[in-house]
């Protein structure tokens, strides 16, 4: 409060000329803000605010100008002052989100999370808030996904903005504002052009020159993508076509995607606008899959969930484009999703500031995206972790799995300029999968089991034999690849598991449990346990064989036919509910009915005995006479309702011999 009074006192003591000058500057800043010249806005408003002239409107515009121009440290400071001025509830909740993002960019994660919680509570249906609330341990998760990569700031970077890489043959194609006389007011840098650098024998990229005079204009060009045959390129440009610069009804010049083709001289020519461009919205940052059948891009066209969404469009056989389709809420949020890239195996990379990340734009991936989207499987979005991501903006991810090269763009601390391009070498993943083969019931180690590894397509990759400790291992498996592993052993039912290898170097452990497929039939053994027959069911108060009971009795019938010397005693039991006499009579009738069924199917009567025991042989505490009837659950009572098929003799050996 004293500070506010002090500022007001100084302001009132200033000359009328200075006061008028500040107000005039504020008016100019308003105009610059409305024209999206955010760098100019922040400069003017910052000077005005530092001179003591503040208002809620000024603080809003100053904070937003700094935020939209990625000056997050200053944006966090002034958003903080804005909330001090008006309180937490007087502003639109979108300010909670922006403040949280600005704080995160300064690595103030705890304070950022507190404001994201406020944002979520005010917007329970917002996808950004949902993403935060569903995974509040996102920092721990991101660190676990981080990879051991060495990133290098490329020598070709300048003090200006350099970003958005792609490869064309032996050239690295990127956008840069390094040259030009015409200044873009948003960030006070020259307009962007496309450039190329040639790959050297040592793997570096040098000799930077303008990409193509026919492609570059006096306005922005960026983010090029090429078809697999290298004959067609798509790129981003301002709405500037045939020397006409167009704006929408609000005076904003939008971005468009243009297509160029190679002519007979090998030059890029025949630039044309794609059919879904518009003066009313932007489409930008194309990426093409390895088959040349899909193009992915970012746009704020009608139907967009947030500030910009990711879309896909079919590239038809004649080279024309189909109708764009939004990738949906599994990927897009109310914030920005942008800079898509699809690698050779169909993984989709993109940047977002609407998902839980380290700050600013982070790079995310959906593994096996194309296959999952085609088969309507769930799309799981993963943060790629450090060192690709940082607390600043990280975007423009590109990788070449063939050459093991990768690139991304960041404005992180320690760079040469505004946005810098970084390279990384993909580390060969030698994932090791180990495990043990066990008996499912006894957990005994099973030696000499056969363990086979299969690809996702079902092709056999390798077979090993488990050692005497039941252990096996497979090495040098590709990271983030789906596999199937199967264990088999004589007299056991095999076990198999699907899995996806991890991204790190930690070994995966997958144990396989085999269930015995053959059991020894010995005197006194209970065939009900061997054959998994818990009870031969009868209808209430009846003892005729039901169909489901007949299915289980067929198991006994098969076994008795396989072993002609096998003799059994059929025993039927009830729970304690009902009188002793009633239960004994009912169980006896049911045991005899079971015996008669087996006889009717060809089993000699001399091989069978049958008796009902009623409730005389309970196997738990559910004794109604001791007042446990009301305390026992239905499941506990049912354990006493059981059938037993006790082996009285087999192969001349009797149960009495034991």
Secondary structure, DSSP 8 states (H G I E B T S, - for coil): -HHHHHHHHHHHHS-HHHHHHHHHHHHHHHHHHHTT-HHHHHHHHHHHHHTT---HHHHHHHHHHHHHTT-HHHHHHHHHHHHHHH-SSSS-THHHHHHHHHHHHTT-HHHHHHHHHHHHHH-TT-HHHHHHHH-TTHHHHHHHH-----EEE-TT--SS-EEEEEEETTEEEEEE-SS-SSEETTTTEE--EEEEEEE-TTS-EEEEEES-TTT--SS-EEEEEE-TTSSEEEEEEESEETTEE---TTS---EEEEEEEE-TTS-EEEEEE-TT--SSS-EEEEEE-TTS-EEEEEE--TT-SSSBEEEEEEB-TTS-B---EE--TTT--SSBEEEEEE-TTS-EEEEESSSS-SSSSEEEEETTHHHHHHTT----EEE--TTT--SS-EEEEEEETTTTEEEEEE--TT-SSSSEEEEEE-----EEEEEEEEETTT--B-TT-EEEEEETTS-EEEEEE--TTSEEEEEEE-TT-EEEEEEE-TTEE-EEEEEE--SSSS-EE--EEEEES-----TT-BHHHHTT-------TT--S--HHHHHHHHHHHHHHHH-TT-EEEEEEE--SSS-HHHHHHHHHHHHHHHHHHHHHTT--GGGEEEEEEETTT-SSS--GGGT-TTTS-HHHHHHHS-EEEEEEEETTEEGGG-
